[in-house]
Amino acid sequence: MFSSEDEKITIGTTSLEKGVVVHQKITDPFKKMIRNAMKEQRIILLERKNELEIWDGCAQQRFKKAFGLTNEKARQWILEGINKEILLNNEIPISNFKKTKENVYASVNSSDLEHNINIGEKFSKAPLTGENSQVVTLCHEMSHFDDILGTKDLGEGSPRSYAVSLARKCDERTMQSSYNFEMYFV
């Protein structure tokens, strides 16, 4: 799931003596936090993928709450985005997560094909799952990448309220809104 660049590798010969094997754990709290968030993100992405494939009444209700739509085109668009995020979750190296001092959850450059994610101060203080969490932040930020969904933060000033408003109006702009995408994972 992650590259081996952050794992310690030692080559040596075997010995029957006790105490010779030393297990090394990743102790960097930032890397540990990112790994946990990525693990939980994968779980929720797979859950939503499964819902979209089953597409029963409950799945349609959750989808409508987030996007205001239940048509096949919208379902396929979001399913495609989730599939791309699952692949990215599996392939992104831990080194692509850059710790910043910014007072935000996270940020990305949407055209960055390397998929670097800047992790701000708010991210480390956020809960792992739920509203305003590390997991929904990763889902939100990854959706911005042009090769994932190319979503935007619509609604200057209060993008969350704007996202709710778009969904209530059954407005197709929900398909381009990172906040509507985020709401789907809460």
C-alpha positions in Angstrom: 0.0 0.0 0.0 2.8 2.4 0.7 6.4 2.6 -0.6 9.2 1.1 1.3 11.1 4.4 1.5 9.9 4.9 5.1 10.7 1.3 6.2 14.1 0.3 7.6 15.7 -2.6 5.9 18.7 -4.5 7.3 20.5 -7.3 5.6 22.5 -9.8 7.6 22.9 -13.5 8.4 20.7 -15.5 10.6 21.7 -16.5 14.2 20.2 -18.8 16.7 21.2 -16.6 19.6 18.5 -15.0 21.6 18.0 -11.3 21.3 19.6 -10.9 17.9 16.3 -10.1 16.1 15.3 -6.5 16.5 11.9 -5.5 15.2 11.7 -1.8 14.1 8.4 0.1 14.1 7.6 3.3 12.4 7.6 5.8 15.2 7.2 9.1 13.3 3.8 10.3 14.6 3.1 12.2 11.3 3.6 9.0 9.2 1.6 7.0 11.7 -1.3 9.4 11.5 -1.3 9.4 7.7 -1.2 5.6 7.6 -4.2 5.4 10.0 -6.1 8.0 8.0 -5.3 6.2 4.7 -6.4 2.8 6.1 -9.8 4.2 7.3 -10.2 6.1 4.0 -9.9 2.9 2.1 -12.6 1.3 4.3 -15.1 4.1 3.6 -14.3 4.3 -0.1 -14.9 0.5 -0.4 -18.2 0.9 1.5 -19.5 3.6 -0.8 -18.3 1.7 -3.9 -20.3 -1.3 -2.7 -23.4 0.9 -2.1 -23.1 2.4 -5.6 -22.9 -1.1 -7.1 -25.9 -2.4 -5.1 -27.8 0.9 -5.6 -30.7 0.0 -3.4 -33.1 2.5 -1.7 -30.7 3.2 1.2 -27.8 3.8 -1.2 -29.9 6.1 -3.3 -31.1 8.0 -0.2 -27.5 8.7 1.0 -26.5 9.7 -2.5 -29.4 12.1 -2.9 -28.6 13.7 0.4 -25.1 14.5 -0.7 -25.7 15.2 -4.4 -29.4 15.9 -4.8 -29.5 13.5 -7.7 -30.0 9.7 -8.2 -29.7 9.4 -12.0 -27.4 6.9 -13.6 -25.0 9.5 -15.1 -24.4 10.9 -11.6 -24.0 7.5 -10.0 -21.5 6.4 -12.7 -19.5 9.7 -12.3 -19.1 9.3 -8.6 -18.4 5.6 -8.8 -15.6 6.3 -11.3 -14.2 8.9 -8.9 -14.3 6.5 -6.0 -12.6 3.8 -8.0 -9.8 6.3 -8.9 -9.5 7.3 -5.2 -9.2 3.7 -4.2 -6.3 3.2 -6.7 -4.7 6.4 -5.5 -5.1 5.3 -1.9 -3.3 2.0 -2.7 -0.5 3.6 -4.7 0.3 7.0 -3.1 3.7 7.0 -1.2 3.8 8.4 2.3 6.4 10.9 1.1 3.6 12.6 -1.0 2.1 13.9 2.3 3.8 17.1 3.2 3.4 18.6 6.7 2.8 22.4 6.6 2.3 25.0 9.3 -0.8 26.4 7.5 -4.0 26.6 9.6 -6.0 24.4 7.2 -6.9 20.7 7.1 -5.1 20.1 3.8 -4.5 21.4 0.3 -3.5 20.2 -3.2 -2.6 21.5 -6.6 -5.3 19.9 -8.8 -3.0 19.6 -11.8 -0.3 17.7 -9.8 0.0 14.3 -11.4 2.3 13.2 -8.6 -0.6 13.7 -6.1 1.2 15.6 -3.4 -1.0 16.5 -0.5 -0.1 19.4 1.9 -1.3 18.5 5.4 -2.1 21.5 7.6 -2.3 22.0 11.3 -6.1 21.3 11.5 -5.6 17.8 10.1 -3.7 16.5 13.1 -6.2 17.9 15.5 -9.2 16.4 13.6 -11.0 13.2 14.5 -10.1 10.2 12.4 -13.6 9.7 11.0 -16.9 11.7 10.7 -17.5 15.3 9.9 -14.4 17.5 9.6 -12.2 14.4 10.0 -9.0 13.2 8.5 -10.7 10.7 6.4 -13.2 13.1 4.8 -10.4 15.6 4.3 -8.4 13.0 2.3 -11.5 12.1 0.2 -12.2 15.8 -0.4 -8.6 16.7 -1.3 -8.1 13.7 -3.6 -11.3 14.6 -5.5 -9.6 17.9 -6.5 -7.0 16.1 -8.6 -7.8 16.6 -12.3 -7.2 12.9 -13.0 -9.6 11.9 -10.2 -12.7 14.1 -10.4 -11.3 17.6 -10.8 -13.7 19.0 -8.2 -13.6 22.6 -6.9 -14.4 24.4 -3.7 -17.6 26.0 -4.8 -19.5 28.7 -2.8 -17.2 31.4 -1.6 -17.4 32.2 2.1 -19.4 29.1 3.2 -18.8 26.2 0.8 -20.5 23.7 3.1 -23.7 25.6 3.2 -23.5 26.1 -0.6 -23.0 22.4 -1.1 -26.1 21.6 1.0 -28.1 24.2 -1.0 -27.0 22.7 -4.3 -28.1 19.2 -3.2 -31.5 20.5 -2.0 -32.0 22.2 -5.4 -31.0 18.9 -7.2 -28.3 21.1 -9.0 -25.9 19.2 -11.2 -23.1 21.4 -10.0 -22.9 19.0 -7.0 -20.9 16.7 -9.3 -18.1 19.3 -9.4 -18.3 20.3 -5.7 -15.6 18.9 -3.4 -17.8 19.7 -0.4 -20.7 17.6 -1.9 -18.2 14.8 -2.5 -17.0 15.1 1.1 -20.6 15.0 2.5 -21.0 11.6 0.9 -18.4 10.2 3.3 -19.8 11.6 6.5 
